[in-house]
Amino acid sequence: MFRKKYSYTIWGILFTAVLGTLLHFLYEWSGELPLTALFSPVNESVWEHLKLLYFPFVLYTLWELFHASRDPAVFLPSRTIGLAAGLILIPLFFYSYTAVLGTNYLALDITVFLLSILLAFFLSSLAERKAAYPNKDKVVSRLLPYLSLAVLILLSVLFIYFTFRAPRLPLFRDPVKGSYGL
């Protein structure tokens, strides 16, 4: 069982890295088709680059949930925790290294992306193992998958909304064009 979960994790990391990389270019490749803007970056802002982790990670999680006989009560909250950590780590690592070096570098940006994927899956697996022990609070354990699903839906809505109506905050600013959102 452990070997099978480990295999799924490795495939998830690879899937997220490859699809996330392809999504980076999708909006431009599509001729800036508005439909692709919903799930791929439309500019070089840190916020838009969070989509590179978010959408492939969620897509793989949904596939694994339905095809790998995962217990939603444990699996979905664990994956949501891992994803949240990965989404927090991208801006944290990016702004930390650019503050120290004074600029950003493509190689370091890619490293930040790959590290966030690894940490998201690692923390997700760790949380799943810890949650697999019997939980005395059955009400909380029944609510967690629904809460996790609500968080994922809310994040999806925010990614879509802020693509078209980005707040004037540094996280949403395109450093290349100096603009916000589309």
C-alpha positions in Angstrom: 0.0 0.0 0.0 2.8 2.4 0.9 4.6 1.7 -2.4 1.4 2.4 -4.3 0.8 5.8 -2.5 4.5 6.6 -3.1 4.1 5.9 -6.8 1.0 8.1 -7.0 2.9 10.9 -5.3 5.8 10.7 -7.7 3.4 10.7 -10.7 1.6 13.7 -9.1 4.8 15.6 -8.8 5.7 14.9 -12.4 2.2 15.7 -13.7 2.1 19.0 -11.8 5.6 20.0 -12.9 5.0 19.2 -16.6 1.4 20.6 -16.8 2.3 23.7 -14.8 5.2 24.4 -17.1 3.0 24.0 -20.2 0.3 26.2 -18.6 2.9 29.0 -18.3 2.9 29.3 -22.1 -0.8 28.4 -22.9 -2.3 31.8 -22.8 0.3 33.2 -25.3 0.1 30.0 -27.4 -3.7 30.3 -27.6 -3.5 33.8 -29.1 -4.6 35.2 -25.7 -7.9 33.3 -25.8 -9.9 34.4 -22.7 -10.9 30.8 -21.9 -7.3 29.9 -21.3 -6.9 32.9 -19.0 -9.1 31.2 -16.5 -6.5 28.6 -15.6 -3.2 29.8 -17.1 -1.1 32.9 -16.3 -1.9 36.0 -18.3 1.1 38.0 -17.1 4.3 37.6 -15.1 2.8 38.5 -11.7 3.4 36.2 -8.8 -0.4 35.7 -8.3 -0.8 34.5 -11.9 2.1 32.1 -11.4 0.3 30.5 -8.5 -2.0 29.0 -11.2 1.0 26.8 -12.3 0.8 24.9 -9.1 -2.9 25.2 -8.2 -4.7 23.9 -11.3 -2.4 20.9 -12.1 -2.3 20.0 -8.4 -6.1 20.1 -8.1 -6.6 18.2 -11.3 -4.3 15.4 -10.2 -5.9 15.4 -6.8 -9.3 14.9 -8.3 -8.1 12.2 -10.6 -6.4 10.4 -7.7 -9.5 10.8 -5.5 -11.7 9.0 -8.1 -9.1 6.5 -9.5 -6.9 5.5 -6.6 -9.5 4.5 -4.0 -8.6 7.3 -1.6 -10.6 8.1 1.5 -12.0 11.6 0.9 -12.3 12.2 4.7 -8.5 12.0 5.0 -7.2 12.6 1.5 -8.9 15.8 0.5 -8.1 17.8 3.7 -4.5 16.5 3.5 -4.2 17.6 -0.1 -5.7 21.0 0.7 -3.2 21.5 3.4 -0.3 20.6 1.1 -1.6 22.8 -1.7 -2.1 25.8 0.7 1.5 25.4 1.9 2.8 25.3 -1.7 0.8 28.4 -2.6 2.2 30.2 0.4 5.7 29.1 -0.3 5.9 30.4 -3.9 5.5 34.1 -2.9 7.5 33.6 0.3 10.5 32.1 -1.5 10.2 34.4 -4.5 10.1 37.6 -2.5 12.8 36.4 -0.1 15.3 35.6 -2.7 14.6 38.7 -4.8 14.9 40.9 -1.6 18.3 39.4 -1.0 19.6 39.4 -4.6 17.8 42.6 -5.8 16.3 40.9 -8.9 14.7 37.7 -10.0 16.4 35.0 -12.1 14.6 32.4 -14.3 16.6 29.5 -12.9 15.6 30.5 -9.3 12.0 31.1 -10.4 11.9 27.5 -11.8 13.5 26.2 -8.6 10.9 28.0 -6.5 8.2 26.4 -8.6 9.6 22.9 -8.3 10.3 23.2 -4.6 6.8 24.4 -4.0 5.5 21.3 -5.8 7.7 19.0 -3.8 6.7 20.6 -0.5 3.0 20.6 -1.4 3.1 16.8 -2.1 5.4 16.1 0.9 3.2 18.0 3.3 0.1 16.5 1.8 1.5 13.0 2.3 2.6 13.8 5.8 -0.8 15.2 6.8 -2.5 12.1 5.2 -0.3 9.8 7.3 -1.0 11.7 10.5 -4.7 11.9 9.8 -5.0 8.2 9.1 -5.0 7.5 12.8 -8.4 7.1 14.4 -10.0 10.5 15.1 -12.2 10.7 18.1 -14.1 13.8 16.9 -16.3 12.3 14.2 -18.2 15.6 13.5 -15.0 17.4 12.6 -13.7 14.5 10.5 -17.0 14.4 8.5 -16.9 18.2 7.9 -13.3 18.4 6.8 -13.8 17.1 3.3 -16.6 19.6 2.7 -14.5 22.4 4.2 -11.6 21.4 1.9 -13.8 21.3 -1.1 -15.2 24.8 -0.2 -11.6 26.1 0.1 -10.7 24.7 -3.3 -13.8 26.2 -4.9 -13.1 29.5 -3.3 -9.5 29.5 -4.5 -10.7 28.6 -8.0 -13.1 31.5 -8.0 -10.5 33.9 -6.7 -8.0 32.9 -9.4 -10.6 33.5 -12.1 -11.9 36.8 -10.5 -8.4 38.3 -9.9 -7.3 37.4 -13.4 -9.8 40.0 -14.7 -10.0 42.3 -11.7 -6.6 42.2 -9.9 -6.2 44.4 -6.8 -3.5 47.0 -7.0 -1.1 45.0 -4.7 2.5 43.9 -5.4 1.4 40.2 -5.6 -0.8 41.0 -8.6 1.5 43.4 -10.4 3.1 42.3 -13.6 6.8 43.4 -13.3 7.3 43.3 -17.1 4.4 45.5 -18.1 3.7 47.2 -14.8 0.0 46.4 -15.1 -2.4 44.5 -12.9 -4.5 41.5 -14.4 -5.7 41.5 -18.0 
